[in-house]
Structure formats: C-alpha cells, structure tokens
Amino acid sequence: MPTIKYYVREGLLPPGELSSPNQAHYDETHERRLRLIRALLEVGGLKVAAIAEVLGAVDDPSRPLHKVLGAAADRLGGAGVAGDDADADAANATVEALIARRGWHTHESNPAAADLSRALAAMAWLGHGAYTELLDEYADAAELVARADLGYVDRRVAVEDRVESVVIGTVLGEAVFSAMRRLAHVDASARLYGTGAEEGPGESGEPEGPS
C-alpha cells in the first residue's frame, strides 16, 4: 500500500502541518481525501497519474460540475488505439449514429465513444456484429442509470460535497454497475437455461468446498 508521503509527493494529498522536523500532522480533510484516493485506486482501477488529474479538476473552483464529471469519465475505459479496418470504420459510424439518434450532448471524439467503437469492432471481428441491434436497449438502461446517479447527487448531497460526489459516482458507480450487471447475467441465465439442479459456485455465490 503506498504511504501518505508517497501521495503527498505525487501531488494527490496536500502536505500536513509539520509538528517536528520529521513528522507532520494530518487532519480530517487529509483522511477524507486519502479515502477517496484509495477508493479510486483500488476499486475504480485508476492509475496514480489519472487520479492526480481527476483531483486537480475537483480542486479547481472555476471548473463547472459538468466538466469535473467529464474529467473523471475520461479517465475510465481502455487506452487502446482505434483500428482503421472495415470493422472499425463501421463501428465508428454506428456509434456516431447512436449519439445522434439519442440526442446525447456529447461527441464521437469522447473517450467513451472510442471505447464503445473498439468493443463493437471486436464483436464484429468475432462474428457478432448483430450485437449492435441491442444498442438502443443498452442506451435506455444507461440513461436510466445516469439519471439515477445525478439525481442522488442533487437530492442527497450537500452543495459543498457535490463535486467530490460526482467523481465518486462516476468512477465507483462504474464498478457498481458492472458488478450488478454480472449478477443479473447469472440470474437471467439461470432462469432461461438453468434447471435449478445444476447450480455451481459461480451461479449460486456459495464458495466451492474442498475436493
């Protein structure tokens, strides 16, 4: 686990108040920021450099809330380079059409759009190009989740905590939704294909015992 001194050195935490030449005192503000850093690192999966950029946006009083959310969202997802073959071109066009059709206030240059294009291109390459037929159903679900996320911030979070809460909801909410989607997949598969008698450790959630 990186030390507090490491986080201070990397610019993620402000220095503590020196209590002696070799010791510093850290208050509740430091503890709260430390919890945020560790959550973004350990659960959100962000790299230290990405966390530094996100926290820079959080600490910038001139940065609108919408821009802070964008800074957090842009640090999620893959870092691969989009291909230039026919599958990639088709995927890019599909994503552009989706954004236009849904009337989303975003752009195809958004990193999330690039991630979506890469995923669709990979599916097409593997012979599952028809997956694009599900995009509007996915979009319906994504819009519902996004409204729920931001509705929580508006209703339940004090104004002074909203910037930090938007970052938490964006990064950790990604992990929450991904985990819930996997749980729902297991349930849907069991209902559709299972017999109730073939349930294993992965489906039931029960740990596997010794053989």
N, C-alpha and C positions, 0 to 999 in steps of 0.2 A: 504494500500500500504506500503510495507516495506520501511524503511528510508534508506538514504545513509549510515548512521552509521551502520545499520544492514548489508548492503552489504560489507562494509569495514571489519566489524567484522567476516563475513563469508569468507573473502578472495576473494570476487568477484571483489572488487574495491581496488586499492592501496590507502593508506591514503593520504589525502590532505595536503597541506602545512599549517602548523599552523600559524595563524595570531594573535592569542592570546591564552591564556591557555585553553579556552573553545570553540574556533572557528577555523575552518580550511577553507582554500581556495581551491576550485576545479576548474580546468581549462577545456579547450575544450576536452582534452583527456579523462577526467573523464566523461564529459557529453556524449561523443560518446559511451564509454563503458557502461554507465548507460542505454542508449537507447537500446543497444544490449542485456543487461541483461533482461530488461523488455520485449523486444520482444520475447526472448527465453522462458521467464517465462509465459507471458500472451497469446501469440499466438502459440508458439511452444509447450507449455504444459510441459516443462521440470521442474523437481524439482531443488531446490537450489543446492543440492549435485551434481546432474548431470551437472548443469551449471558450477559449480566450476571445474569439471573435464574437460569439454569442453574448458573452458577459459584457463586452465592450458596447454592444448595442443596448443591452439592458441598462447600463450605467450612463448612457448618453441622454440627457434630459431633453435634447432637441429632437430626438428620434421619435416619430409618431409610432403609436402602438402597432399599427399595421406593418410598419417597416421592421419593427422588432420581431414580430411574428415571422416575417419573410426571412430575416436573418437566421432565425432558428430553423425554419423549414429547409432552407437552402443547404444546411449542414447535414441533413439526413440523406439517406439513399446512397447509391453507388457512385463511384468516381470513374467509371469506365468511359471509354470514348465511343460515341455512336458510330455504327458502321455506315458504309456507303454503298451497300449492295441493294438489290431489289427489295429484299425483305425489310431492310432498314428504311428505305425510301417510302415504302407502303405504310410502315408503322408510323413514320413521322406524319404522313398525310392523314392517317386515321386519327392520330392524337390532335392534330390541328382541327380536323372536322369535329371531333368531340368537344373541344373547348368552344368552338364557335356555336355548335348546336346547343350546348348547355348554357351559353351566355355567360360563361365564367369570366370574371375580371382578372384574368391572368394572361400569360403569353406562352407560345410554344417554346420560347427560349428558357422558360423556368426550368430549373434542375429537375423538379419532379416530373415535368413533361418529358424530359430526356430519359429519366428512369423508366417511365411508362413505355416510351418508344422502344427502348432496349429490350424490355420484357416481352412486348408484343412481337418484336422481330425474332427473338429467341423462340417464342412459341411457334411462329410461322415456320422457322427453320426446322423445328422438330415435328412439323406436320399438324400443328394445332392452330392454324390461322383462324379457324372458325371461332376461337375464343373471343374474338372481337365482338361477336354477337351479344356478349354479356356486358359490354362496357356501360351501357346506359343503366342496367340494373346495379352495377357497381357504383356508378355515379350517383344514383338515387341514395344508396346507402352511405356513400361518402359525404354527400350534402347533409344528410340527417345527422351524422356523427359530428361534422364540423359545426353545425348549428348548436348541437348539444354542448360541445366543448366551449364555445364562446358564450353561450347562454349561461353556463356555470360561472364563467369569469364575471359576467355582467351582474348576475344575481347574488352571488355568494362571496365575492372577493372585494375587500376594501380597495378604494381607489389607489392608495399608495402601494398596494401589492399587486396591482393588475399586470404590470409589465413582467414581473418575475413569474406570475401565474400563467401568463400566455406562453412563456418559454417552457415552463414545466408541462403544460397541457399539450404543446406541440411535440416536444421530444418524447416525454414519457407516455403521452397518450398514444403515440405510435406503437410503443411496446405493449400497452394495454390492449389496443385494438387487435394487434397481430396475435396476441395470446388468446384473446376471446374468439377470434376467427378460427384458430386451430381447434379450440374446444368445440365450437359449433360444427366444424367439419367432422369431428369424431362422432358427435351426436347424430348429425344428418346421415352419415354413412351407416351407423348402426341401425337407424330407423329404416333406411332404404334397402340395405343389403344384409344386415345382420339378422341372426335368428334368436339372439339372446343367449345362446348356449356356447358361442364361440368367442366370447369376450375375453380379451387378453389384457395384460398390464397396461398396454398403450391406450386401450379403449376405456377401461374402467377407472383408470387413475390409481389402481391399487399397485403397490410395489411388487415386483417379481420376487418370489421366495427362492431359497437355495434349491439347486437341482440335486 
